[in-house]
């Protein structure tokens, strides 16, 4: 069994280059299914989620070749096959094949998607969107069967501005007959990245990045290229670590507009941050004020950074408040942080974090991706040695996290234990 072992206390100095966004890449790869020719996706992060999506495309008779961080995907000869549970259950983003296969071939059969257990993550909005476009949906032994004789454009209102539902409906609607309008669409940068990819193929999508997206259906999508945007969540994770341990730590390849909700909060509590074009330089401050954060849809504070920033809150003076409004089970890191010396109390979806507290190395477990990231940060600042188990959660979302942290001075490595 692989585990991450960290000896805490080392300053972080040097440069960390941010990889392509996981949350964009896992939608761009299934989107390639819609192309009637070939596509190339640049700056794809080397994470296990990528590998599972490639396996699914190969299962569907697509051809994928890798060239460093670039994927060349040929889906001219795509066939419709059931996406089995052993693949779909490995990641949440397997559900994007619902939209892309439905849009390409009017039929898809896929077992329930997997992913991190962070609470109620129903896909009702996705399914309602497909139904509005003219599809019928059957659930059969943990499998979705979605079929339509012809998809037709329509007006769709999302009860919640869901990123996944917005992208999935967009994928299904690209080749539908007529015009589809998604109202109360999510605005995240990853949606813009996917819409740009589809438009590069010849789709007619306007309004991505706003609450109203309009899609005029087309019959054919030609070859195209796209570059995955920088990962704002990876950037935020390392920025938070830098706020605690940074000594002229440079975070390279960011889009500052994508992470302003984090930057503004850190500057508010006294973190030393300088932004230079697409880079950010951060120095730690040992005298930080307490802060209050409520997670919101973009451009609000991202739910994916709630768990990492909870570690920073343990080192702030006073009581910080972290309110999670997106997912119902996003406090998986709390018992482990408390076992390391933190003073965190949770009521409903709100954490009250009393600081400043000394953290000590311990045996902990990554219950999900972002909880795992928070425990890495905790291990970096803790006295002594921290060992993290169930690290597959971490490796599926952060490219070369061990090497990147080692390169800036962290004492971190992967160990094998029976």
C-alpha angles and dihedrals in degrees: 000000000000120000135175115238121196132183105203135219104057119132116239114230132159131042134318115191114210117233130218115294115272092207091054098042093052089058098039094056095056089042088063087071088074093061116099091205132023134313137193123209116196129201095026110170117240098240132135092249088064091054093052092050090050089051090053093051090049089050087056090054095259120142119230126184125182125217108179104294094347126096120202109199124191113190100163092115098040116155130196114248134156111270102226127227094245088067104030093050093058095074142013094232092069084090090074087076086067091066098037097047092042089051094046102039107008090239138076136169116192135156119239113291122249131204135128121342098237098140139275106005103161119169096215092124091055092050094045088052092052090048091050088055090055105268126136118219128207126183113209125171095331091318131113118218110193120182141167134175088209131356114223128196118250144156114277127188118198114215087209127025093248118180094206095047092046092053095041094051090046090053093049094046099050093087098027118121111261130354129325123197121194111201122196088021119174115258103208119142090241089065090054089050092054093044090051090052092051092046089051086059091053102270119144107228124152132175100035107158092035131082092258121059121184121199123188109198121241130190101220136034118199132204117299146163133223137178119222111240119241114278107257092189094052088047091050092050093055092042089056090050088049091052087061103036109007122133104181088325110180120210106198131199103027133146100221094202089062093058103034092114088063097039093051092051093050093048088049092060096044108270114152106236129165121185120206113181104291096353134077128203118203135186125191122248120202093200106063126162122233116262141201121221133181117189114232140167115277130325085030124082108303120245089219090067096046094090096045093048091051086072091054088051090060087063097048122099111252133003117326122195124214117187118189113204102165107056131029099218107041099125099081091125095057100084090049094047089050089051087056092054105275121139105221127153121188126205116180103314097336126096121203108203120193116203161236098036132158114240123212130200116264146157106275139165132227102230092181140354101276094035086056091051090051091053091052089055090046090051091051092058099035126104110247131359127333123195119196121198130194089041094163085090090061097042093052091063110028121061113223092340093163095051094043092054093042089054091059096047107275119143096226134134144155115253132190118232129175 
